[in-house]
């Protein structure tokens, strides 16, 4: 009870005193004439995306509204978590009835109260459709014949702490009946609101095992709260992209790294440092792991954990005692979904590999915003075998974005079809693409990837030059 009161006090404190986060804004698209939109879409190869040679993209649906994660059933039905902060019916169901790959039945459903724009998850597991609002994880039984799941949503887990920044509830399931849930922290570095001069961090950070952690639960038990689960790993600031890798039977995730290195310690970090650090950390997560937030961050140029400036760091002091990521990825790109590819449609090099949807940065100024792609990391036996690659680009829609509003689309959700196709959703308008491979699987290689590697020189993908 004492710990609960401490964490509640901490949440109230940071919500009232913390720096104002740069919130994602809803940009309402101007009405578009349907004939003009159809003509524009017809003229756009692959729905506007750039893909490796041999791949193609089909637009499943153009704009169902701001969306988060997606799930594709074995019969091809698509379920989407809408970014609906109020009312009910925060889910969308799509069905293709004529076999052209495009959704011709689109239905909203979801008899549960929506409670905020960080409502994220949509996942199919053992015959159930799991989805989450900011505070509650639900499930509904899928029907073999009906598009809309049966009955009212069952409450699997309720988060009883107050709503807060980074309040997404992303899920993963292992092979032993366990469900893993992200409980992200609402600050950059557990800042002490009473700091004078340079920002200091609270030590120890209150409630770090409660917020800033991943917890394990019984997937078949209803009506749970966080106290019914087991702390699995800690030192994780904010994680939306999480997935169980069945190849090595291990949990993985990609963290949103902290912000404001220059703002908090300008004597040690330049604006350039703030734009390119720290890494988004691709983590192999095992029980008992501590990845070091808020006391450290990962520098992917040095390949080291560094002491955070709020805890005495100066950009040179190495942090010890924390687990390193398997890869450090570019800063502030906002990894929002992770999928390990298990299909046979794509060339063999993609089997077992990881696709990551990068939502795109909001705070790399004065440099162009970065990310806004779906990347691929080749894997074998649970280990990366190469660097990250550009798999799907073109979402950003402009040569250079200074703010998120400049980007046309922001990649958000990933799901794999039964035939091995890859589905990608985006969060601004609710567009969904289906990626297929049409080339020769056996000869696919460096030649087909060459043009995608060259895209890393574009403003939203390259590391800005140091002044």
Number of C-alpha atoms within 10 A of each C-alpha: 5 6 11 13 10 12 19 15 14 16 21 13 13 18 17 11 12 15 13 8 11 8 8 11 9 13 11 10 10 6 6 8 8 9 9 10 12 12 10 12 15 12 11 11 12 19 22 20 20 21 21 20 17 16 17 19 23 19 19 23 18 17 15 19 18 21 29 28 30 30 26 22 18 12 13 19 19 24 27 28 27 28 25 22 16 12 12 15 17 25 25 20 22 23 20 17 13 9 10 10 16 19 21 15 12 15 15 16 14 21 13 18 15 23 20 18 21 23 28 28 28 28 23 20 15 10 13 16 19 23 30 29 29 24 21 23 27 23 23 20 19 20 12 9 8 9 18 20 19 12 10 13 18 15 18 21 23 18 17 12 14 11 17 19 17 19 26 25 24 29 24 22 23 17 10 8 11 16 18 25 26 27 27 28 27 21 23 19 27 24 22 18 16 11 12 8 8 13 18 21 22 18 13 10 19 17 19 20 20 21 25 25 26 27 22 22 23 17 18 9 12 15 13 18 14 18 13 14 18 14 19 19 20 24 23 29 27 28 29 29 29 27 22 23 24 16 14 12 12 16 19 23 27 28 26 25 26 24 20 19 24 18 14 19 21 16 10 14 18 15 19 19 18 23 26 21 26 27 25 25 27 22 20 20 23 12 15 10 18 19 26 24 26 28 25 26 28 30 22 20 13 11 13 18 25 22 23 27 25 24 17 12 17 17 17 11 15 17 17 13 9 16 15 21 23 14 22 24 24 25 30 28 27 28 34 26 29 27 24 25 22 18 18 14 17 25 18 15 14 20 17 24 23 22 25 29 29 24 27 27 24 21 21 23 14 10 19 22 26 33 29 30 29 27 19 23 21 21 20 15 13 18 15 16 12 12 12 19 18 24 21 23 21 20 22 26 16 12 12 17 20 18 16 22 16 14 20 16 23 28 33 32 31 28 27 23 19 16 13 17 18 23 23 24 27 27 23 27 20 23 22 30 24 23 23 18 18 13 14 10 15 10 11 17 14 9 11 15 17 12 15 19 15 10 16 14 12 12 18 25 20 14 18 16 7 9 6
